[in-house]
Amino acid sequence: VGFGDGCVESPLAEEAPGTDDIDDDVEMELGFLHEYSRVIALTGGVSAYSEGVASGRSSQNVHLIPAPLVVSQESIAEAIRGERHVVEVMSMARTANYALVGIGAVADEATLIASGYASRSLFEIFRRQGAVGDIIGIFYDQNGVPLDLPFHKMLVGLDFDALSAIPQVIAAAGGPKKVEAIRAAARGGRINVLITDEPTAEAILEKDQA
């Protein structure tokens, strides 16, 4: 099982009150996979989420990338991605059968801003360039197509091609600010399974039927 930045931090808890049942669904997914799988980071910067995902596993079955999600320069990101341990973890991530990811909205409350990886002014630039959401730090447009951003070159983790090669990409996301990001991710084939709350699901269907 590969997991990325924001995969079980609850965007649901942040934006949609009364979604304990969604968190339970995420835990059930993780519980189903728990006994039979290794946990592998898809990106750097996942230590904050690893405790919930990796609970109960031995250290031999948990593989993290010892780096932040985003660094300050492209050359630093390239150097980190070339480190032996990072290469090994990313190679394992590419062979995962499942990926657990979050979907971020291009909003001031985004986890990337709260974590200090991006600023509100940078998000405004992304919005003007057509960004509607992000998965594992990669921003995409309304059709789920990744944007050509210098920011992406400073990420430490898999790219969209590698993520798309994983058979089952499971996203947990909810709340009104995530609707367009979720729709775009689904439209672009970035996710196979969505765990969300009923109001968000209804909002997505209403948009699709409009």
SEVOKE-822075 format. One record per residue: residue number from 1; residue in three letters; y, x, z of N, C-alpha, C in turn. Coordinates in Angstrom, 2 decimals. Atoms other than C-alpha are relative to their C-alpha. Example, Ala and Ser with C-alpha at 12.3 -4.5 7.8 and 13.67 -1.06 7.14 Angstrom:
// SEVOKE-822075
num, residu, n.c2, n.c1, n.c3, ca.c2, ca.c1, ca.c3, c.c2, c.c1, c.c3
1, ALA, -1.19, 0.89, 0.00, -4.50, 12.30, 7.80, 1.20, 0.90, 0.00
2, SER, -1.19, -0.82, -0.06, -1.06, 13.67, 7.14, 1.09, -0.77, 0.73
// end
This chain:
// SEVOKE-822075
num, residu, n.c2, n.c1, n.c3, ca.c2, ca.c1, ca.c3, c.c2, c.c1, c.c3
1, VAL, -1.18, 0.85, 0.00, 0.00, 0.00, 0.00, 1.23, 0.88, 0.00
2, GLY, -1.27, -0.71, 0.02, 3.37, 1.42, -0.99, 1.09, -0.90, 0.56
3, PHE, -1.10, 0.81, -0.50, 6.50, 0.28, 0.83, 1.31, 0.74, -0.17
4, GLY, -1.29, -0.59, 0.32, 10.13, 0.84, 0.03, 1.07, -0.36, 1.00
5, ASP, -1.17, 0.24, -0.84, 13.53, 0.81, 1.68, 0.29, -1.49, 0.07
6, GLY, -0.36, 1.41, -0.19, 14.24, -2.62, 3.17, -1.14, -0.97, -0.13
7, CYS, 1.08, 0.93, 0.32, 10.76, -4.04, 2.61, -0.30, -1.00, 1.09
8, VAL, 0.27, 0.97, -1.05, 10.33, -5.63, 6.03, 1.10, -0.09, 1.03
9, GLU, -1.17, 0.25, -0.81, 13.69, -5.36, 7.58, 0.43, -1.35, -0.45
10, SER, -0.02, 1.26, 0.65, 14.47, -8.90, 7.31, 1.33, -0.35, -0.60
11, PRO, -1.11, 0.61, 0.67, 17.00, -9.76, 4.70, -0.02, -1.47, 0.32
12, LEU, 0.14, 1.40, -0.36, 15.66, -13.16, 5.65, 0.67, -0.25, 1.34
13, ALA, -0.58, 0.20, -1.33, 16.66, -12.76, 9.27, 1.51, 0.14, -0.06
14, GLU, -1.43, -0.21, 0.10, 20.11, -11.52, 8.25, 0.70, -1.22, -0.56
15, GLU, -0.78, 0.93, 0.79, 21.00, -14.29, 5.89, -0.47, -1.44, 0.08
16, ALA, 0.51, 1.35, -0.02, 18.82, -17.33, 6.50, -0.54, -0.35, 1.37
17, PRO, 0.45, 0.36, -1.33, 18.61, -18.77, 10.01, -1.28, -0.83, -0.07
18, GLY, 1.19, 0.82, -0.07, 15.31, -20.32, 11.06, -1.09, 0.42, -0.95
19, THR, 1.01, -0.45, 0.95, 13.08, -18.16, 8.89, -1.09, 0.80, 0.68
20, ASP, 1.07, -0.70, -0.69, 10.60, -17.00, 11.51, -1.31, -0.13, -0.73
21, ASP, 1.24, 0.20, 0.74, 7.87, -18.49, 9.36, -0.12, 0.97, -1.17
22, ILE, 0.03, -0.98, 1.09, 8.85, -16.12, 6.53, -0.45, 1.34, 0.55
23, ASP, 0.42, -1.25, -0.61, 8.54, -13.13, 8.83, -1.49, -0.03, 0.34
24, ASP, 1.43, 0.14, -0.27, 5.14, -14.48, 9.87, -0.81, 0.19, -1.27
25, ASP, 0.71, -0.18, 1.28, 4.13, -14.63, 6.20, -0.08, 1.46, -0.38
26, VAL, 0.01, -1.43, 0.29, 5.15, -11.01, 5.74, -1.02, 0.70, 0.87
27, GLU, 0.95, -0.62, -0.90, 3.17, -10.04, 8.81, -1.44, -0.33, -0.39
28, MET, 1.34, 0.36, 0.46, 0.16, -11.95, 7.45, -0.41, 0.84, -1.19
29, GLU, 0.29, -0.87, 1.16, 0.40, -10.03, 4.18, -0.37, 1.39, 0.49
30, LEU, 0.26, -1.33, -0.52, 0.57, -6.78, 6.11, -1.30, 0.04, 0.78
31, GLY, 1.23, 0.05, -0.77, -2.23, -7.87, 8.40, -1.22, -0.03, -0.90
32, PHE, 1.12, 0.08, 0.94, -4.48, -8.71, 5.46, -0.32, 1.37, -0.58
33, LEU, 0.18, -1.32, 0.59, -3.92, -5.25, 4.03, -0.28, 1.07, 1.05
34, HIS, -0.05, -1.00, -1.07, -3.86, -3.53, 7.41, -1.27, 0.84, 0.11
35, GLU, 1.22, -0.70, -0.33, -7.50, -2.64, 7.91, -0.52, 0.86, -1.14
36, TYR, 0.65, -0.59, 1.16, -8.26, -1.54, 4.40, 0.87, 0.97, -0.78
37, SER, -0.93, -0.71, 0.84, -5.31, 0.50, 3.29, 0.69, 1.17, 0.70
38, ARG, -0.94, -1.01, -0.46, -3.16, 3.56, 3.59, 1.41, -0.50, -0.28
39, VAL, -1.39, 0.36, 0.19, 0.58, 3.16, 3.92, 0.74, 1.20, -0.59
40, ILE, -0.65, -1.09, 0.73, 2.64, 5.22, 1.49, 1.44, -0.41, -0.32
41, ALA, -1.40, 0.30, 0.31, 6.42, 5.37, 1.18, 0.26, 0.09, -1.50
42, LEU, -0.43, -0.04, 1.39, 7.86, 4.55, -2.22, 1.29, 0.79, -0.17
43, THR, -1.30, -0.69, 0.02, 11.18, 6.17, -1.30, 0.18, 0.76, 1.30
44, GLY, -0.46, -0.56, -1.25, 12.85, 8.31, 1.27, 0.72, -1.08, 0.79
45, GLY, -0.81, 0.92, -0.79, 14.72, 6.63, 4.10, -0.74, -1.21, 0.54
46, VAL, 0.74, 1.18, -0.45, 11.91, 4.30, 5.19, -0.47, 0.10, 1.45
47, SER, 0.50, -0.17, -1.37, 11.31, 5.62, 8.71, 0.39, -1.18, 0.89
48, ALA, -0.43, 1.14, -0.81, 13.28, 2.69, 10.14, -0.92, -1.20, -0.15
49, TYR, 0.88, 1.13, 0.26, 10.75, 0.29, 8.60, -1.47, 0.33, 0.24
50, SER, 1.39, -0.41, -0.01, 7.58, 2.30, 9.01, -0.75, -0.48, 1.23
51, GLU, 0.70, 0.38, -1.23, 6.84, 1.25, 12.60, -0.72, -1.33, -0.16
52, GLY, 0.64, 1.30, 0.18, 6.18, -2.38, 11.68, -1.10, 0.02, -1.04
53, VAL, 0.98, -0.02, 1.07, 4.30, -1.60, 8.49, -1.21, 0.80, 0.38
54, ALA, 1.08, -0.94, -0.27, 2.22, 1.24, 9.86, -0.64, -0.19, 1.37
55, SER, 0.50, 0.20, -1.35, 1.49, -0.16, 13.32, -1.52, -0.01, 0.04
56, GLY, 1.44, 0.00, -0.19, -2.03, 0.63, 14.46, -0.76, 0.96, -0.88
57, ARG, 0.69, -0.94, 0.87, -2.82, 3.15, 11.75, 0.11, 1.41, 0.57
58, SER, -0.07, -1.40, -0.38, -3.62, 6.78, 12.38, 0.98, 0.71, -0.92
59, SER, -0.98, -0.74, 0.79, -1.18, 9.38, 11.13, -0.56, 0.44, -1.34
60, GLN, 0.61, -0.41, 1.27, -3.68, 10.37, 8.43, 0.14, -1.08, -1.07
61, ASN, -0.10, 1.11, 0.94, -3.19, 6.93, 6.85, 1.44, -0.43, -0.26
62, VAL, -1.41, 0.31, 0.21, 0.62, 6.93, 6.91, 0.66, 1.19, -0.66
63, HIS, -0.57, -1.10, 0.78, 2.45, 9.01, 4.30, 1.46, -0.32, -0.30
64, LEU, -1.43, 0.22, 0.16, 6.26, 9.21, 4.47, 0.63, 1.13, -0.79
65, ILE, -0.80, -1.03, 0.67, 8.78, 11.08, 2.35, 1.06, 0.47, 1.01
66, PRO, -0.92, -0.48, -1.05, 10.71, 13.28, 4.83, 1.39, 0.30, -0.57
67, ALA, -1.32, -0.15, 0.62, 14.09, 12.68, 3.21, 0.72, -1.34, 0.06
68, PRO, -0.74, 1.28, 0.08, 16.86, 10.08, 3.06, -0.25, -0.67, -1.35
69, LEU, 0.12, 0.71, 1.27, 16.87, 7.46, 0.33, 0.95, 0.57, -1.04
70, VAL, -1.04, -0.49, 0.92, 20.07, 8.86, -1.18, 0.58, 1.29, 0.56
71, VAL, -0.66, -1.24, -0.41, 21.54, 12.36, -1.07, 1.33, 0.14, -0.74
72, SER, -1.38, -0.09, 0.49, 24.99, 13.62, -1.98, 0.14, 0.54, -1.41
73, GLN, -0.10, -0.60, 1.34, 24.20, 15.46, -5.22, -1.32, -0.14, -0.75
74, GLU, 1.19, 0.10, 0.85, 21.80, 15.11, -8.13, -0.90, 1.22, 0.17
75, SER, 0.80, -1.22, -0.11, 20.70, 18.74, -7.75, -0.82, 0.02, 1.29
76, ILE, 0.72, 0.07, -1.27, 19.72, 18.13, -4.11, -1.18, -0.96, -0.14
77, ALA, 1.08, 0.97, 0.21, 17.70, 15.05, -5.10, -1.13, 0.61, -0.82
78, GLU, 1.02, -0.65, 0.84, 15.91, 17.06, -7.80, -0.81, 1.01, 0.81
79, ALA, 0.69, -1.00, -0.81, 15.11, 19.82, -5.33, -0.97, -0.66, 0.98
80, ILE, 0.87, 0.70, -0.95, 13.71, 17.37, -2.76, -1.20, -0.59, -0.73
81, ARG, 1.11, 0.61, 0.76, 11.64, 15.56, -5.39, -1.00, 1.04, -0.47
82, GLY, 0.89, -1.06, 0.42, 10.17, 18.92, -6.33, -0.76, 0.67, 1.12
83, GLU, 0.71, -0.57, -1.14, 9.01, 19.79, -2.82, -1.46, -0.47, 0.01
84, ARG, 1.44, 0.28, 0.11, 5.21, 19.94, -2.53, -0.40, -1.28, 0.72
85, HIS, 0.40, 1.18, -0.76, 4.84, 17.32, 0.20, 0.56, -1.28, -0.63
86, VAL, -0.61, 1.17, 0.64, 7.25, 14.94, -1.54, -0.73, -0.34, -1.30
87, VAL, 0.77, 0.22, 1.23, 5.41, 15.39, -4.84, -1.33, -0.68, 0.31
88, GLU, 1.30, 0.57, -0.37, 2.12, 14.58, -3.09, 0.13, -1.47, 0.40
89, VAL, -0.18, 1.39, -0.44, 3.44, 11.41, -1.43, 0.37, -0.89, -1.18
90, MET, -0.40, 0.82, 1.14, 5.11, 10.17, -4.61, -1.16, -0.18, -0.98
91, SER, 1.18, 0.14, 0.85, 1.91, 10.84, -6.55, -0.93, -1.06, 0.55
92, MET, 0.82, 1.04, -0.62, -0.02, 8.72, -4.06, 0.64, -1.38, -0.20
93, ALA, -0.70, 1.28, 0.16, 2.65, 5.99, -4.27, -0.21, -0.57, -1.39
94, ARG, 0.19, 0.47, 1.38, 2.20, 5.81, -8.03, -1.37, -0.64, -0.23
95, THR, 1.35, 0.56, 0.16, -1.48, 4.94, -7.55, -0.25, -1.16, 0.96
96, ALA, 0.16, 1.11, -0.94, -0.87, 2.19, -4.96, -0.41, -1.26, -0.75
97, ASN, 0.38, 1.29, 0.56, -2.42, -1.22, -5.60, 1.02, -1.09, 0.33
98, TYR, -1.02, 0.95, -0.43, 0.34, -3.07, -3.75, 1.27, 0.76, 0.34
99, ALA, -1.30, -0.53, -0.45, 4.04, -2.41, -3.24, 0.72, -1.11, 0.75
100, LEU, -0.78, 0.94, -0.80, 6.07, -4.14, -0.53, 1.45, 0.44, -0.05
101, VAL, -1.39, -0.38, 0.19, 9.78, -4.16, -1.32, 0.94, -1.10, 0.47
102, GLY, -1.07, 0.95, -0.24, 13.00, -5.82, -0.35, 0.84, -0.14, -1.25
103, ILE, -0.95, 0.20, 1.10, 15.56, -7.23, -2.77, 1.39, -0.07, 0.62
104, GLY, -1.35, -0.04, -0.54, 19.17, -6.39, -2.05, 1.00, -0.70, -0.89
105, ALA, -1.12, 0.58, 0.74, 22.22, -8.37, -3.09, 1.13, 1.01, -0.06
106, VAL, -1.16, -0.89, 0.11, 25.35, -6.61, -4.26, 1.12, -0.65, 0.82
107, ALA, -0.90, 0.67, -0.94, 27.21, -7.83, -1.19, 0.42, 0.97, 1.09
108, ASP, -0.55, -0.89, -1.02, 29.27, -6.28, 1.58, -0.95, 0.17, 1.19
109, GLU, 0.93, -0.07, -1.13, 26.47, -7.01, 4.09, -1.28, 0.74, -0.36
110, ALA, 1.23, -0.62, 0.50, 23.89, -5.06, 2.06, -0.49, 1.11, 0.94
111, THR, 0.61, -1.03, -0.83, 21.48, -2.77, 3.88, 0.45, 1.40, -0.41
112, LEU, -0.43, -1.32, 0.47, 22.54, 0.19, 1.72, 1.37, 0.36, 0.57
113, ILE, -1.31, -0.25, -0.60, 26.09, -0.19, 3.04, -0.14, 0.20, 1.50
114, ALA, 0.19, -0.09, -1.44, 24.99, -0.78, 6.62, -0.66, 1.32, 0.40
115, SER, 0.69, -1.26, -0.28, 22.78, 2.33, 6.42, 0.83, 1.22, -0.33
116, GLY, -0.87, -1.11, 0.33, 25.64, 4.46, 5.15, -0.31, 0.68, -1.32
117, TYR, 0.36, -0.60, 1.28, 24.08, 5.16, 1.75, 1.01, -0.33, -1.10
118, ALA, -0.99, 0.39, 1.00, 26.86, 3.40, -0.16, 1.18, -0.64, 0.70
119, SER, -1.21, 0.60, -0.56, 30.36, 2.08, 0.39, 0.29, -1.33, -0.70
120, ARG, -0.39, 1.27, 0.62, 31.91, -1.31, -0.33, 0.70, 0.25, -1.33
121, SER, -0.70, -0.30, 1.26, 34.10, 0.30, -2.99, -0.99, 0.39, -1.09
122, LEU, 1.02, -0.35, 0.99, 31.02, 1.76, -4.70, -0.73, -1.25, -0.47
123, PHE, 0.64, 1.26, 0.39, 29.38, -1.67, -4.64, 0.88, -0.79, -0.96
124, GLU, -0.91, 0.70, 0.92, 32.47, -3.11, -6.30, -0.09, 0.58, -1.40
125, ILE, 0.18, -0.65, 1.31, 32.07, -0.58, -9.10, -1.31, -0.47, -0.62
126, PHE, 1.29, 0.47, 0.52, 28.41, -1.58, -9.45, 0.11, -1.44, -0.50
127, ARG, -0.18, 1.40, 0.42, 29.39, -5.26, -9.61, 0.70, -0.08, -1.35
128, ARG, -0.76, 0.02, 1.25, 31.90, -4.55, -12.38, -0.83, 0.48, -1.19
129, GLN, 0.88, -0.49, 1.05, 29.16, -2.79, -14.31, -1.19, -0.93, -0.24
130, GLY, 1.01, 1.02, 0.26, 26.96, -5.87, -14.12, -1.14, -0.07, 0.99
131, ALA, 1.09, 0.02, -0.98, 24.78, -5.22, -11.05, -0.03, -1.34, 0.73
132, VAL, 0.18, 1.22, -0.79, 23.37, -8.33, -9.37, -0.93, 0.22, 1.18
133, GLY, 0.92, -0.27, -1.10, 20.79, -6.72, -7.07, -0.59, 1.39, -0.10
134, ASP, 0.70, -1.28, 0.05, 18.71, -3.70, -6.19, -1.37, -0.13, 0.64
135, ILE, 1.33, -0.18, -0.59, 15.11, -2.84, -5.43, -0.22, 1.50, 0.11
136, ILE, 0.16, -1.42, -0.34, 14.28, 0.54, -3.83, 1.21, 0.84, -0.41
137, GLY, -1.23, -0.72, 0.28, 17.92, 1.51, -4.36, 0.42, 0.02, -1.45
138, ILE, -0.30, 0.02, 1.43, 17.86, 0.89, -8.11, 0.67, -1.33, -0.34
139, PHE, -0.77, 1.20, 0.32, 20.51, -1.56, -9.30, -0.29, -0.48, -1.41
140, TYR, 0.35, 0.59, 1.28, 19.80, -3.95, -12.14, 0.93, -1.16, -0.33
141, ASP, -0.88, 1.07, 0.46, 21.62, -6.55, -14.22, -0.69, -1.36, 0.08
142, GLN, 0.51, 1.36, -0.13, 21.03, -10.30, -14.57, -1.35, -0.20, -0.68
143, ASN, 1.31, 0.07, 0.65, 17.98, -9.63, -16.75, -1.02, 0.94, 0.63
144, GLY, 0.92, -0.90, -0.67, 16.40, -7.19, -14.32, -0.08, 1.38, -0.62
145, VAL, -0.02, -1.30, 0.68, 17.29, -4.19, -16.49, 0.79, 0.99, 0.85
146, PRO, -0.73, -0.96, -0.84, 18.25, -1.09, -14.47, 1.25, 0.52, -0.69
147, LEU, -1.25, -0.52, 0.53, 21.81, 0.11, -14.92, -0.05, 1.52, -0.06
148, ASP, -0.11, -1.46, 0.12, 22.66, 3.64, -15.99, 1.11, 0.46, 0.94
149, LEU, -0.97, -0.36, -1.02, 24.36, 4.79, -12.79, -0.27, 1.41, 0.52
150, PRO, 0.20, -1.30, -0.63, 24.93, 8.31, -11.43, -0.69, -0.11, 1.36
151, PHE, 0.62, 0.25, -1.31, 23.86, 6.85, -8.06, -1.51, 0.13, -0.08
152, HIS, 1.45, -0.02, 0.13, 20.30, 6.51, -9.33, -0.55, 1.42, -0.06
153, LYS, 0.47, -1.39, 0.11, 20.06, 10.24, -10.00, -0.01, 0.70, 1.35
154, MET, -0.03, -0.58, -1.34, 20.68, 10.90, -6.31, -1.00, -0.66, 0.94
155, LEU, 1.02, 0.66, -0.80, 17.79, 8.72, -5.12, -1.23, 0.89, 0.15
156, VAL, 1.27, -0.68, -0.23, 14.62, 10.15, -3.63, -1.08, -1.07, 0.07
157, GLY, 1.02, 1.04, 0.02, 11.79, 7.87, -4.65, -0.46, -0.30, -1.41
158, LEU, 0.50, 0.40, 1.31, 9.97, 6.15, -7.48, 1.10, -0.65, -0.83
159, ASP, -0.90, 0.73, 0.88, 11.80, 4.82, -10.50, -0.64, -1.34, -0.38
160, PHE, 0.51, 1.33, 0.35, 11.34, 1.35, -12.03, -1.27, 0.08, -0.85
161, ASP, 1.21, -0.12, 0.81, 8.75, 2.55, -14.54, -1.22, 0.18, 0.89
162, ALA, 1.12, -0.23, -0.92, 6.54, 3.81, -11.72, -0.28, -1.24, 0.84
163, LEU, 0.19, 1.21, -0.78, 7.13, 0.67, -9.66, -0.70, -1.07, -0.82
164, SER, 0.58, 1.02, 0.87, 6.24, -1.55, -12.62, -1.47, 0.26, -0.29
165, ALA, 1.40, -0.34, 0.26, 2.94, 0.29, -13.01, -0.91, -0.37, 1.17
166, ILE, 0.79, 0.43, -1.15, 1.81, -0.85, -9.54, -0.43, -1.45, -0.25
167, PRO, 0.50, 1.32, 0.39, -0.40, -3.94, -10.05, 0.67, -1.18, 0.68
168, GLN, -0.61, 1.11, -0.72, 1.12, -6.14, -7.34, 1.24, 0.48, 0.75
169, VAL, -1.25, -0.32, -0.68, 4.77, -5.82, -6.33, 0.44, -1.25, 0.76
170, ILE, -0.29, 1.14, -0.86, 5.46, -8.13, -3.39, 1.38, 0.19, 0.60
171, ALA, -1.37, -0.08, -0.53, 9.08, -8.84, -2.48, 0.18, -1.03, 1.11
172, ALA, -0.40, 0.92, -1.07, 10.37, -10.40, 0.75, 1.51, -0.06, -0.01
173, ALA, -1.46, 0.13, 0.08, 13.89, -11.76, 0.35, 0.37, -1.46, 0.10
174, GLY, -0.47, 1.37, -0.11, 15.87, -14.86, 1.15, 1.46, -0.08, 0.37
175, GLY, -1.40, 0.23, -0.30, 19.28, -16.37, 1.72, 0.80, -0.24, -1.27
176, PRO, -0.79, 0.38, 1.19, 21.96, -17.74, -0.62, 0.56, 1.18, -0.77
177, LYS, -0.57, -1.15, 0.71, 23.40, -14.32, -1.43, -1.04, 0.76, -0.80
178, LYS, 1.06, -0.72, 0.70, 20.02, -13.14, -2.68, -0.52, -0.76, -1.23
179, VAL, 0.59, 0.84, 1.05, 19.37, -15.97, -5.17, 0.08, 0.66, -1.37
180, GLU, -0.14, -0.59, 1.33, 20.78, -14.26, -8.26, -0.80, 1.30, -0.12
181, ALA, 0.76, -1.24, 0.01, 19.18, -10.94, -7.32, -1.49, -0.27, -0.16
182, ILE, 1.41, 0.37, 0.10, 15.79, -12.61, -6.89, -0.32, -0.50, -1.40
183, ARG, 0.23, 0.55, 1.35, 16.09, -14.54, -10.17, -0.04, 1.12, -1.03
184, ALA, -0.05, -1.10, 0.96, 17.03, -11.38, -12.05, -1.23, 0.88, 0.10
185, ALA, 1.19, -0.83, -0.19, 14.15, -9.41, -10.52, -1.23, -0.67, -0.62
186, ALA, 1.12, 0.74, 0.58, 11.70, -12.13, -11.53, 0.11, -0.04, -1.52
187, ARG, -0.22, 0.06, 1.45, 13.25, -12.45, -14.99, -0.38, 1.32, -0.67
188, GLY, 0.30, -1.31, 0.57, 12.85, -8.74, -15.56, -1.42, 0.47, 0.26
189, GLY, 1.37, -0.39, -0.28, 9.25, -8.71, -14.34, -0.13, 1.10, 1.03
190, ARG, 0.02, -1.07, -1.00, 10.11, -6.43, -11.42, -0.90, -0.32, 1.18
191, ILE, 0.85, 0.40, -1.11, 8.07, -8.43, -8.91, -1.06, -0.97, -0.50
192, ASN, 1.09, 0.93, 0.32, 4.78, -10.34, -9.02, -0.10, -1.13, 1.02
193, VAL, 0.13, 0.96, -1.09, 4.93, -12.13, -5.67, 1.31, -0.01, 0.78
194, LEU, -1.21, 0.13, -0.81, 7.90, -13.48, -3.71, -0.33, -0.74, 1.28
195, ILE, 0.07, 0.67, -1.29, 7.91, -14.32, -0.01, 1.44, -0.37, 0.37
196, THR, -1.37, 0.43, -0.28, 10.99, -16.41, 0.75, -0.03, -1.27, 0.84
197, ASP, -0.10, 1.23, -0.76, 12.23, -19.47, 2.63, 0.21, -1.18, -0.93
198, GLU, -0.07, 1.19, 0.84, 12.31, -23.03, 1.37, 1.39, -0.22, -0.62
199, PRO, -1.32, 0.20, 0.63, 16.12, -23.31, 0.87, 0.25, 0.98, -1.16
200, THR, -0.18, -0.97, 1.09, 16.12, -20.11, -1.22, -0.85, -0.39, -1.20
201, ALA, 0.87, 0.41, 1.10, 13.15, -21.30, -3.27, 0.59, -1.20, -0.75
202, GLU, -0.61, 1.17, 0.63, 14.90, -24.63, -3.90, 1.22, 0.39, -0.82
203, ALA, -1.19, -0.47, 0.73, 18.12, -22.84, -4.90, -0.38, 0.70, -1.30
204, ILE, 0.48, -0.69, 1.21, 16.19, -20.68, -7.37, -0.44, -1.01, -1.05
205, LEU, 0.49, 1.02, 0.94, 14.50, -23.71, -8.92, 1.16, -0.81, -0.58
206, GLU, -1.16, 0.73, 0.49, 17.80, -25.57, -9.17, 0.75, 0.79, -1.06
207, LYS, -0.66, -0.86, 0.98, 19.38, -22.63, -10.98, -0.80, 0.04, -1.30
208, ASP, 0.85, -0.11, 1.18, 16.42, -22.38, -13.34, -0.01, -1.29, -0.81
209, GLN, 0.04, 1.30, 0.69, 16.55, -26.09, -14.15, 1.37, -0.44, -0.52
210, ALA, -1.36, 0.37, 0.41, 20.32, -26.17, -14.68, 0.23, 0.27, -1.49
// end
